[in-house]
């Protein structure tokens, strides 16, 4: 039960960490909005000429158009293909895309493997069917290819950070550690899987044991070490800046695309009134945010002229 216990614990810590991150981001004060148009969820007819619904004089009183399809047209290419990085930093994209694509393939492999294990518990003969055989080929190829891509990408990103002077100001010891963590984990998984030997019952049997809370079948030591490291890495991710896969949703919807109207007595107005009561403690001397005065007073400054100018 040793390997199973670590995998269960890693999954639980990961889920808890993700929930905590979502709560943390959702409870933060509203960000300074970009309000750059067109916004993808707007009226397609207005998006065509770069406009918005606020072109209408009665926009505040009328119902708003929300297009989730428009948002998906932007988000899907960004998430799957890192389109922004491709457009603005092609050199970094060549290293970052294999890394992320490998992660997606490994996740897809785990999902297909889990579904196959569930079906096999319901119908053991399914494993021997052509569909079961096809699923085996797909999750095996996706898992191996994904691990190889993650290894290539993590090593490439590590070398890029170590050699590129433009990244030196943004590279911390934590960045180096995280990339090494990924590289070592997937390398150990690949080595352990390659040297698993004939006695290994297979990934499907291992997954069935996880789903039924049964003892883990015999797992060779190198592969067991890789699985343990993978569980620890999974648990570690949400508590670091690698949780940007959660923060990106809020960055798009609460900063870039937030164009909700500030109507009288509305939710946004109430929030803004609450924020003006906060007592910030920013270190910038010209702001004068010493924690004693509310933000409303700081914003007015001396005689309502704004924050203090540097002396």
BELRA-V390274 format. One line per field, one symbol per residue. ss: DSSP state (H for helix, E for strand, L for the rest). phi: phi as a letter, one per 40 degrees, with the letter a starting at -180 (. if undefined). psi: psi as a letter, one per 30 degrees, with the letter a starting at -180 (. if undefined). A space follows every 10 residues. Layout:
ss = ???
phi = ???
psi = ???
This chain:
ss = LHHHHHHHHH HHHHHHHHHH HHHHHHLLLL LLLLLLLLLL LLLHHHHLLL LLHHHLLLLL LLLLLLLHHH HHHHHHHHHH HLHHHHHHLH HHHHHHHHHH HHHHHHHHHH HHHHHHHHHH HHLHHHHHLH HHHHHHHHHH HHHHHHHHHH HHHHHHHHHH HHHLHHHHHH LLHHHHHHHH HHHHHHHHHH HHHHLLLLLL LLHHHHHHHH HLLLLLLLLL HHHHHHHHHH HHHHHHHLLL HHHHHHHHHH HHHHHHLLLL LLLLLLHHHH HHHHHLLLLL LLLLLLLLLL LLLLHHHHHH EHHHLELLLL L
phi = .dcdcccdcc cccccccccc ccccccccdc ccccfbbccd cccdcccdbg bacccccccc cccccbbccc cccccccccc bfcccccbac ccccbccdcc cccccccccc cccccccccc ccacccdccc cccccccccc cccccccccc cccccccccc ccbccccccb bbcccccccc dccccccccc ccccbcgccc chcccccccc cbfccccdbd dccccccccc ccccccdccb cccccccccc cccbbcbcbc cccdgccccc ccccccccbc bccccccgcc gcbccdcccc gcfgcgcccc c
psi = feeeeeeeee eeeeeeeeee eeeeeffllk ljkehkllkf gakeeeeegg alfgfkegef flkkkkjfee eefeeeeeee gheeeeefie eeefeeeeee eeeeeeeeee eeeeeeeeef eejffeefle eeeeeeeefe eeeeeeeeee eeeeeeeeee effjfffefg kleeeeeeee eeeeeeeeee eeeegflffk fleeeeeeee fghlkklkkk eeeeeeeeee eeeefeefgl ffgffefeee eeffdegjgk kilkgleeee eeeeefflil hkfjefehig ffkleeeeee akhggalklk .
